[in-house]
Amino acid sequence: MRVLLVTPGDGSATCMPFSHRFEASLLKAGMDVRNFWLRSRTSPKVLFTEGLRFRREVRQFRPDIVHAYYGTVASFFCLMNSSKPLIITFHGSDLNPVPSGNIFRYVFSHLLSQISALFAKRIVCVSKGLKRRLWWKKDKSSVIPCGINMNIFKPMEREEARDRLGWDEADKIILFNARTDPIGKRLDLAEATEKLVKKILPDTKLFVFRGKTPPSEMPFYYNAADALLMTSDHEGSPMVIKEALACNLPVVSVDVGDVCERLESVESSYIIKRDPKDLSKAIVKILASPVRSNGREIVKKISEGRVAEQVIELYREILIER
């Protein structure tokens, strides 16, 4: 079985790292897989040349299935440039509403997601909330979150991790993932929470990821930190939550995406309403008596290997229907 993944981005290590790891998990499972990186989703000129390159790739590789590993322009690009059976994975912003930005671009891109879904053979949504946003084909849609590499994201000695990062042992570190969208991720709410925490625990520091940290370094941050904070307005199935759990890092989060499901039965972690006072109380509770969570035991059910098996089963269903 040959599968051609199509992922938006330049293919660098920091670009869509979950796509790199998904490709690796399929290869490990014995699949013949290639990842076509779509270099632009906004330039008509680049999209035209990418279409030529993509059709050439399809002729040479002769995939049985094309898997668009994102919606909007990426999934519609696949639909327009190939007659191969199409499966789409929706990750969050390709179906979720966006709180800011160009409203025309938002409506247009989300319309492309829904049109693509209409013609797809199978759909994967990384959370139940995303599946509910589909206009149709829900009977052909499965909820499968992106998997975690349990060999990369694992507990290690806190002192070792802090030495690697050059962090002071006395500091109390809260991780926050703003990536390239500080407004949608609600960095303002995280910073307001930090100010309240510092009134009680002055050595507290908020460490903000801005999308440039090499994926290979992330396990050191999860193991060196004391807590992870999430305050986003919208998410699909946030990787940062699952990676933190795999490293047994306590989490404080608002109810967003599939976080409630991920934190079910996890100790030393909390779901809190979007209020800095309540969020700060939960953070202080964790920082005042630091105890690692049992997240790794809970999250192992969505390891990369298990997730790959579920997706491969969808591939088989598509081929049987041909």
C-alpha positions as CSV (number, residue, x, y, z in Angstrom):
1,M,0.0,0.0,0.0
2,R,1.4,3.4,-1.1
3,V,0.3,6.5,0.7
4,L,1.1,10.1,-0.3
5,L,0.9,12.5,2.6
6,V,0.3,16.1,1.8
7,T,1.3,18.6,4.5
8,P,1.4,22.4,4.4
9,G,4.9,23.8,5.1
10,D,8.5,23.7,4.1
11,G,9.3,20.4,5.6
12,S,11.7,21.7,8.2
13,A,12.0,20.0,11.6
14,T,10.0,22.8,13.3
15,C,7.3,22.8,10.7
16,M,4.4,20.5,11.6
17,P,6.6,18.1,13.6
18,F,3.6,15.8,14.2
19,S,3.5,15.2,10.4
20,H,7.1,14.1,10.4
21,R,6.4,11.7,13.3
22,F,3.2,10.4,11.7
23,E,5.1,9.6,8.5
24,A,7.8,7.8,10.6
25,S,5.2,5.8,12.4
26,L,3.6,4.7,9.1
27,L,7.0,3.7,7.7
28,K,7.7,1.7,10.9
29,A,4.4,-0.1,10.4
30,G,5.6,-1.2,7.0
31,M,3.8,1.3,4.8
32,D,5.3,2.8,1.6
33,V,4.9,6.5,2.4
34,R,6.0,9.9,1.0
35,N,5.3,13.3,2.4
36,F,4.6,16.0,-0.1
37,W,5.2,19.4,1.5
38,L,2.9,22.1,0.1
39,R,5.1,25.2,0.0
40,S,2.3,27.8,0.0
41,R,-1.4,28.1,0.7
42,T,-1.8,31.7,-0.3
43,S,0.2,32.4,-3.5
44,P,-1.7,31.5,-6.7
45,K,1.6,31.4,-8.6
46,V,3.2,29.0,-6.2
47,L,0.1,26.8,-5.9
48,F,0.1,26.5,-9.7
49,T,3.7,25.3,-9.8
50,E,3.1,23.1,-6.8
51,G,0.2,21.5,-8.6
52,L,2.5,20.6,-11.5
53,R,5.0,19.1,-9.0
54,F,2.3,17.2,-7.2
55,R,0.9,15.7,-10.3
56,R,4.3,14.6,-11.3
57,E,4.8,13.0,-7.9
58,V,1.5,11.2,-8.2
59,R,2.5,9.8,-11.6
60,Q,5.9,8.6,-10.4
61,F,4.9,7.3,-6.9
62,R,1.5,6.0,-8.0
63,P,-0.1,6.1,-4.5
64,D,-3.1,4.1,-3.6
65,I,-4.3,6.9,-1.3
66,V,-3.7,10.6,-0.9
67,H,-3.8,11.7,2.7
68,A,-4.2,15.5,3.2
69,Y,-2.8,16.0,6.6
70,Y,-4.6,19.3,7.1
71,G,-7.8,20.9,5.7
72,T,-8.4,24.3,4.0
73,V,-6.2,24.9,1.0
74,A,-4.1,21.7,1.5
75,S,-7.1,19.4,1.3
76,F,-8.7,21.3,-1.6
77,F,-5.4,21.2,-3.4
78,C,-5.4,17.4,-3.2
79,L,-9.0,17.2,-4.4
80,M,-8.2,19.4,-7.5
81,N,-5.0,17.8,-8.5
82,S,-5.6,14.1,-8.0
83,S,-8.3,11.5,-8.6
84,K,-6.8,9.2,-6.1
85,P,-9.0,8.3,-3.0
86,L,-8.7,11.1,-0.5
87,I,-8.5,11.0,3.3
88,I,-8.3,14.2,5.3
89,T,-7.1,14.8,8.8
90,F,-8.5,18.0,10.4
91,H,-6.3,19.4,13.2
92,G,-8.2,22.4,14.6
93,S,-7.8,25.8,12.9
94,D,-9.0,24.2,9.6
95,L,-12.5,23.7,11.1
96,N,-12.5,25.8,14.3
97,P,-13.5,29.5,14.3
98,V,-10.7,31.9,14.6
99,P,-10.9,34.9,17.0
100,S,-8.9,37.3,14.9
101,G,-7.5,37.9,11.5
102,N,-8.9,38.4,8.0
103,I,-12.5,37.3,8.1
104,F,-12.7,36.7,4.3
105,R,-9.7,34.4,4.5
106,Y,-11.2,32.6,7.4
107,V,-14.6,32.0,5.6
108,F,-12.9,31.1,2.3
109,S,-10.4,28.6,3.9
110,H,-13.1,26.9,6.0
111,L,-15.4,26.6,3.0
112,L,-12.5,24.8,1.3
113,S,-12.3,22.4,4.3
114,Q,-16.0,21.6,4.1
115,I,-16.0,21.1,0.3
116,S,-13.0,18.8,0.5
117,A,-14.7,16.8,3.3
118,L,-17.7,16.3,1.0
119,F,-15.6,14.5,-1.6
120,A,-13.2,12.6,0.8
121,K,-13.5,8.9,1.2
122,R,-12.6,9.1,4.9
123,I,-12.2,11.9,7.4
124,V,-10.1,12.0,10.6
125,C,-10.8,14.6,13.2
126,V,-8.4,14.9,16.1
127,S,-11.2,15.7,18.6
128,K,-14.9,15.1,19.0
129,G,-15.5,18.9,18.9
130,L,-14.0,19.1,15.4
131,K,-16.2,16.3,14.1
132,R,-19.2,18.2,15.3
133,R,-18.2,21.1,13.1
134,L,-18.4,19.0,9.9
135,W,-21.4,19.9,7.7
136,W,-21.6,16.4,6.2
137,K,-19.9,13.0,6.0
138,K,-19.9,12.5,9.7
139,D,-20.6,8.8,9.1
140,K,-17.3,8.6,7.3
141,S,-15.5,10.5,10.0
142,S,-13.3,9.0,12.8
143,V,-12.0,10.7,15.9
144,I,-8.3,9.9,16.1
145,P,-5.9,12.3,17.9
146,C,-2.3,12.7,16.8
147,G,-0.1,10.1,18.5
148,I,2.8,10.6,20.9
149,N,6.2,9.2,20.5
150,M,6.6,7.6,24.0
151,N,10.4,7.0,23.4
152,I,11.1,10.7,22.8
153,F,8.7,12.2,25.3
154,K,9.4,10.5,28.6
155,P,10.3,11.4,32.2
156,M,13.9,12.3,33.0
157,E,15.7,13.8,36.0
158,R,14.6,17.4,36.6
159,E,18.2,18.5,37.6
160,E,19.5,17.0,34.3
161,A,16.9,18.8,32.3
162,R,17.5,22.2,34.0
163,D,21.3,21.8,33.6
164,R,20.7,21.3,29.9
165,L,18.6,24.5,29.6
166,G,20.6,26.6,32.1
167,W,17.7,27.1,34.4
168,D,18.1,28.1,38.0
169,E,17.0,25.3,40.3
170,A,15.1,27.7,42.6
171,D,12.8,29.1,39.9
172,K,9.3,27.8,39.5
173,I,8.7,27.5,35.7
174,I,5.3,27.5,34.0
175,L,5.4,26.6,30.3
176,F,3.1,28.3,27.8
177,N,2.8,27.6,24.1
178,A,2.0,30.8,22.2
179,R,3.5,29.6,18.9
180,T,2.8,32.2,16.2
181,D,-0.7,33.0,17.5
182,P,-0.4,34.8,20.9
183,I,-4.0,36.2,20.5
184,G,-5.7,32.9,19.8
185,K,-3.6,31.1,22.4
186,R,-4.6,33.9,24.9
187,L,-1.1,34.9,26.0
188,D,-2.8,37.9,27.7
189,L,-4.7,35.5,30.0
190,A,-1.5,33.5,30.8
191,E,0.4,36.7,31.6
192,A,-2.4,37.9,33.9
193,T,-2.3,34.5,35.6
194,E,1.5,34.7,36.1
195,K,1.2,38.1,37.8
196,L,-1.2,36.8,40.3
197,V,0.9,33.7,41.0
198,K,4.1,35.9,41.5
199,K,2.3,37.7,44.3
200,I,2.4,34.5,46.3
201,L,5.4,32.7,44.7
202,P,7.8,35.5,43.6
203,D,10.3,33.1,41.9
204,T,7.7,32.0,39.4
205,K,8.5,32.5,35.7
206,L,6.4,32.1,32.6
207,F,8.4,30.5,29.7
208,V,6.7,31.1,26.4
209,F,7.2,29.0,23.3
210,R,6.9,31.0,20.1
211,G,7.2,28.2,17.5
212,K,10.9,28.2,17.1
213,T,12.0,25.6,19.6
214,P,13.5,22.4,18.0
215,P,11.2,19.4,18.6
216,S,14.1,17.4,19.9
217,E,14.6,19.9,22.7
218,M,11.0,19.9,23.9
219,P,11.3,16.9,26.3
220,F,13.9,18.8,28.3
221,Y,11.5,21.7,28.8
222,Y,8.7,19.4,29.9
223,N,10.9,17.7,32.4
224,A,12.6,20.9,33.7
225,A,9.3,22.8,34.2
226,D,6.9,22.6,37.1
227,A,3.6,23.1,35.2
228,L,2.1,23.6,31.8
229,L,-0.6,26.3,31.3
230,M,-3.1,26.4,28.4
231,T,-5.6,29.2,28.0
232,S,-6.4,29.0,24.2
233,D,-9.8,30.0,22.8
234,H,-9.8,27.2,20.3
235,E,-7.8,23.9,19.9
236,G,-8.2,20.6,18.2
237,S,-6.1,18.1,20.1
238,P,-3.1,20.1,21.3
239,M,0.1,18.2,21.1
240,V,1.7,20.2,23.9
241,I,-0.8,18.8,26.3
242,K,-0.1,15.2,25.3
243,E,3.6,15.6,25.2
244,A,3.6,17.2,28.7
245,L,1.5,14.3,30.0
246,A,4.0,11.8,28.5
247,C,6.7,13.5,30.6
248,N,4.4,13.5,33.7
249,L,4.3,17.3,33.8
250,P,1.3,18.7,35.7
251,V,-1.2,20.6,33.5
252,V,-3.6,23.5,34.2
253,S,-5.9,24.2,31.3
254,V,-9.2,25.7,30.3
255,D,-11.8,23.5,28.7
256,V,-10.7,23.5,25.1
257,G,-10.3,20.9,22.3
258,D,-10.0,17.4,23.8
259,V,-8.1,18.5,26.9
260,C,-10.9,17.4,29.3
261,E,-10.7,13.9,27.7
262,R,-6.9,13.8,27.9
263,L,-6.8,14.9,31.5
264,E,-9.4,12.5,32.7
265,S,-7.9,10.4,35.6
266,V,-4.7,12.5,35.5
267,E,-3.6,13.5,39.0
268,S,-2.0,16.9,39.8
269,S,-3.7,18.5,36.8
270,Y,-6.8,20.7,36.5
271,I,-9.4,22.0,34.1
272,I,-10.2,25.6,35.1
273,K,-12.5,28.3,33.7
274,R,-11.0,31.2,31.8
275,D,-10.4,33.5,34.8
276,P,-6.9,34.5,35.9
277,K,-7.8,34.3,39.6
278,D,-9.0,30.7,39.3
279,L,-6.1,29.7,37.0
280,S,-3.6,31.2,39.4
281,K,-5.0,29.3,42.4
282,A,-4.6,26.0,40.5
283,I,-1.0,26.9,39.5
284,V,-0.1,27.9,43.0
285,K,-1.5,24.6,44.3
286,I,0.8,22.7,42.0
287,L,3.9,24.9,42.5
288,A,3.6,25.0,46.3
289,S,3.7,21.2,46.6
290,P,5.5,20.0,43.4
291,V,4.4,16.5,42.5
292,R,4.7,15.0,39.0
293,S,1.5,13.8,37.4
294,N,0.6,10.2,36.3
295,G,0.0,11.5,32.8
296,R,2.3,9.0,31.1
297,E,0.2,6.1,32.2
298,I,-2.9,7.7,30.9
299,V,-1.6,9.0,27.6
300,K,0.1,5.8,26.4
301,K,-3.2,4.6,24.8
302,I,-2.6,7.2,22.1
303,S,1.0,6.3,21.3
304,E,2.2,6.8,17.7
305,G,2.1,3.1,17.1
306,R,-1.5,2.7,18.2
307,V,-2.7,5.7,16.3
308,A,-0.9,4.5,13.1
309,E,-2.8,1.2,13.4
310,Q,-6.1,3.0,13.5
311,V,-5.3,5.1,10.5
312,I,-4.0,2.2,8.5
313,E,-7.3,0.4,9.1
314,L,-9.0,3.4,7.5
315,Y,-6.7,3.0,4.5
316,R,-7.7,-0.6,4.2
317,E,-11.4,0.3,4.3
318,I,-10.9,2.7,1.4
319,L,-9.1,0.2,-0.7
320,I,-11.7,-2.5,-0.1
321,E,-14.4,0.0,-1.3
322,R,-12.6,0.7,-4.6
